[in-house]
Amino acid sequence: MFLSSDVAPSLGRSLAGNAPNVTVNMLFPGTLYGDRRNQLDLRLTKILKVQRMKAGLSFEIYNVFNGNAVLTENTTYRDASQSGWRIPTSIAPPRLLKFSVQIDF
């Protein structure tokens, strides 16, 4: 961030709305990306038929390899002592198991 007094000489005036500072991009947008997210989800289903009824037993597992890719991160830089720049704010959810039964009659 630049203070209003730093920017005023180049603008020839104060910042609009008496803003105390201005935010500037340090990198061009679209030039820095996080890690690629790869996630494998599986579903296994067994269909059982008994007379006129049909039952589907399912087992699902999400994020099989338990990857922890960063989904969102802090993109703001303040100063060296309070950086917070590129600190993850959310990561991929952990491995999840799900069992289900569907009965048609």
Secondary structure, 3 states (H helix, E strand, C coil): CEEHHHHHHHHCCCCHHHCCEECCCCCCCCCCCCCCCCCCCEEEEEEEEECCEEEEEEEEEECCCCCCCEEEECCCCCCHHHCCCCCEEEECCCCEEEEEEEEEC
